[in-house]
Each structure stands twice: as structure tokens, then as C-alpha cells.
Amino acid sequence: MSDMKVDVLVIGAGASGLMCAMEAAKRGRKVRVLDHANRPGKKILMSGGGRCNFTNYTLEPERYISHNPHFCKSALKRFNQWDFLALVQRYQIPFHERLHGQLFCDNSARDILDMLLAECRRHGVELVLNCPIAQVARGSGGGFHLRTSQGDMRCRSLVVATGGLSIPKMGATPFGYQLAEQFDIKVWPTRAGLVPLTLQPADKDVFSALTGIAVPCEVSYQNRSFRENLLFTHRGLSGPAILQISSYWRPGEALRINCLPDMALLALLKQQRGQGGKLKLKTWLAEYLPKRLLQALLPEALLESSLVDCSDKQLQRVADHLQAWHIKPNGSEGYRTAEVTLGGVDCDALSSKTMESLRVPGLFFIGEVVDVTGWLGGYNFQWAWSSGWCAGQYA
């Protein structure tokens, strides 16, 4: 590279990094994006089953987790879902809405990545791949000096868009957190979020036989509940309801699961009992839940009982087992399958308007590396777009 000095260096060619780069370049900045990977936007391409859940019609700050719950509000307000949707529509990318306002590409996540790369090319952003960074230092006259595998580089503004630790096979590293700590910026402890949960050995023996079964449930932990599908896997529990609650759940604690959240089950059981006849409990319940799940949650002798012979205490037991099932997960599957990383660079160390470090002028942190984590449903991509856009106005 003939000219190794630029106005803005962005570390990370993912969602937030590309958004920041194109926005900074629109302002006439000379921008270079560095990434240690061989291709940009790998997580964009794999997201949403290859269709990229790129935002959500309903954007509320309450759907983000952070030690500073107010921090995300400014960015989400200044560049919101409608702003990103306008860009998508300008590129005539076909999309559709799924449950809960989630927006997906009709064709491929490649459409979103191609749009970002096209905007970067249009505004003269330079993309440098296969470029690990060995050292970052403050310049003597301000700015930053980087030693990389492709030579030394200097910049006035340095934007850290390195992502979190989730899905290490896609190249995730702790580089962004290490860089923050190098400049004495606090980093909150990280953990896997939006991740399947594993079961205790005894529970795994019981429920692994249900692998592949999905049921609509309400899954609760403390004062947080999510009503979506729960999926049984050979390792434990997954599905949208479990992924959502996993970001709140803490090891050693139990989850409460209601397998029939829309039913007054006990009242209906008593009503059915009052009609007489020899209808078996298992036959009546099988109208609402898979037989194998019933066999896992209730004693066989009880299932084989005729409803008319069941006592109030037995019916209460049925209702408790199906609508207040408590189970204590063994742990999570970890970063290997997690969609996001909780924790990260302390929001109190950054400007909520610009994403710039309050103590290190010219140093910005955006996207997943920051202690802002969204729910499942396009919220994390929207945080990438919003935080990247904000930094791009000032870097």
C-alpha cells in the first residue's frame, strides 16, 4: 500500500464496521477497513438461516440488555429501523415480515452484504482483508499507529468493530476487549447469549428421547417471560423461547415452563371429569401436547387413569407439571453456538451520541463489542446499524 495514512481506520468488516465506514466516507473522510478474515461480513451471510433478520418493525430500548439500559436509546433514535429499511428499499432488496415484526430477506443475506459493500465502494472505502493487527498505539501527535501483517498504518480516528466471542469458527476473537483494556477502558465480563441450554445428566436421559419435538411454551426466569417455541435437542433445550431466556438465565437457577400457556388447564380437567365416562387422562391431554412429552413429564400410572377417577390433588399435579414445570439447566452450549456475546466495553466509558471513548479521543467502539445486547429478532443487527451510523458521523 503506497499511502498508509488515512483519516479513519475501522477494525472489523462486519455489520457495524461496514456501516460506520460508508457513513464516515460520505463525509469525505479517507476510510480503510481492516479484517483478519479472508472475506467481509461472514456473520451477516450466516444469520437468519442465510436470510438475515436485518431489523424489526418494533424497536424498543427495553429489548436490549446492558449495565446501562439507557445508553442505546440515543443511537436507536437517531438511526432507527425505518432509516435502515429506506436503504434496503433503495437497493430494491425484497424482504418479508415474520413473527413479532422480524424482517428477513426474501432471497439471501448476500443482498444485505452486497448493499453495504456497494455503499462502501461508492464512497471510496478501502477494504483490506487477511490483515491481522499486531499492535495499536497512540501517535505522538494524536491519532493512532497500527502494526499489521500488511505494514504500518496511521489514522486520526480508530473505530473498533471487532464483534464479540460468539461463533469462534467464524473468526471471533477477544481483540476488541483487549484493545479497550489496553487503553484502561472498563470491560464487563462476557458470556454467551441467545444460546441453547444443556441439561443435567438425569434430565438429559429423560428428555433426549424428545429430540426434534417443538412445542409453543411460555418460558420464565425471575420476572422475564418469553412465549415462543421450545425445541428439544439431543443436548438439551433450544428454540426461540429458550434462546431469548438464555440471555437472562444464570447458572444454578431454574426455569419455569408453561407448556399450555393459553389454557385454564385445571378448570378444564375438572370440567371434563364432571362429564363422566371413561376417557383416559392421556387421551384428553394428547389433544394438546405430544404423547412423548406427556410421558416424560407425568407418571405413566397417572396418564393411564380415567379422568373420572382422578382426585382434585391428582389434577392439580397434572396442571403443575404441565404449566409450572421447573427445570434447572446444566449450562449453555457456550460461544460455539451462541448468536451474541453479553457484556463487553462499558457504555459509561463511551459517548452515547458518538460512540467515542470519553478518555481516549479518536477511539470509537461500536456493535457487539459494546455492552449492548438485543433480543432475538433483528435487534442486534439494528444495534450494529445504529451504533455504526453514529460513529460514522464523527470518526
Phi, psi and omega in degrees: 000125185287317180250110185264001180252131179225171176286316187227128169250127176250123178265108180121115181258046176259201186301306183290322182296316180292321177297314179298316183300313183291326179289317178296320180293328177300333181272009178087007178285146172274116191238136175232133177252128179249142174210140180283346181280169180269352179218148177279157169062036183298319181288332175298315185295327183269350187288152176059035182064030180088003181249352175057099173281085197279342172193190182217140179298330181255108184245106182234134179303333180295346180266020176235145181250128181197154173292341173239089187294346181269346189300319187288344189301317184298309182296317182293333179280323185281331173222099189256189183296328181289327177294316179291323179297326178297321177294317178301317181289328176297327177270007176053042178275119179289138182215167178216160179262136172249198182302148172061031175076012181286132181251128181234153171293142174292319188263290187203151174300339178304329180299319180292315179297316179299323178298312180297316180294324178296318178296321178295315179297318183301326183255012171083021177289136177263129181250122182240112181258174183051048187229076175297148181252126182269327185203144174232130181219153173289139177284152182297329180253025184099173182073198186220152180236124182244137169259121183232172178292346180245029174107171178281143180223148179233151179206161174276320180238137179239123182249123181262110181231049191272358179074189182254210185257358184289144180055069181300335179294343177269005176102013180296138178219165177274016187306315183298319179293319179297322179293319177299313180295328177301326180260023177058036175260128184297139175236122177289145178306141183258155173203163183288138177231162185048061190224143174298152180252144177264163183249157172299149183310316181295318179291324179298321178300324182281314192265348179297336178292347181266007183312128178098345179280132176237136179224141174292126183220166166248117181252127186235147172215121185054239183257017183245131180226146175227133180247099177204190180288143169249132182243129175275132178239173180289348178255338183166233186238138178216205185090162185306319182297320180288318179301316180297312184289337182298332180288343178255328185298145177240140181306142180090352182258158180260151172260152174247126185238127176253108184280347179225067190292343183258011184242142167272075194301312184299317180296320180292322177297316179294322178297315180295321177300321182292345180276356176074197181085176184249026179299127180283149180303316183295326180293317179293315182293330182294347174289343187241333184223152179300141182303321182294326177292319177300319180293330179282330186264337185233147178299143182300320181299322179292317179299325183280351181290148171284141181303322184296337181267355183280135177279167176303320181297319179293318178294323175298321179297318177299313181298319180295317182292326185266334184245354176217051180284118178259129178219136182256106178299155178279329182171199176242169177285355174079191185297340184303321181240002181292143178276336183215170176243123175278154183084193180123202186299128184300124180298329181292348178268359184237157171279127180289343180275322188243344186071012181275144175299136180284340183250344180236093181304137177089356181252122185240148175231131183220162174075212189292338180294339180275153181285061174221118183229126182268167172292169168295141175125020179099357184289326181286324173296318180297323175297322177298312180297315185292312181292322178295318178299314182299312179297326180294341178279348187230341184292000000 
